């Protein structure tokens, strides 16, 4: 599992052509360019994205990940995008910014003004690609499968007490 998560730090940047036609939120002196670049995701960004991805149901996440070219953007995908809209938008913002701190508010507004659901889908999948998402979704499945139940937590606490008692000879 650790070696799979380590794969997220490798690779190249991805440049996605993007039309920023609505620029009313762009401050003077700032430029949007004509593309969005997704750089290899840093560990810092990984730790910010990870809890957001866990909030998306595994089956839904599988449907949102475009592993091959045979998954066209359709009404089912659009419904899932709408269902997880704020989560997906935050994942996209963290993935694009990929630096300490938050993406500038003005750029978030520019994204909101210029993105369609399909644009968000493309950007999200570019970020998933940078995360090596197949290994990530396997990690989520494992985390959910091995999460302790309440009685297991109580048993662990009881065992901890007995382990911490000095041994008597």
Secondary structure by P-SEA (a helix, b strand, c coil): cccccccccbbbbbbbbbbcccccccccccccccbbbbccccaaaaaaaaaaaaaccaaaaaaaccccccccccaaaaaaaaaaaaaaaaaaaaaaacccccccaaaaaaaaacccaaaaaaaaaaaaaaaaaaaaaaaaaaaaaacccaaaaaaaaaaaaaaaccccc
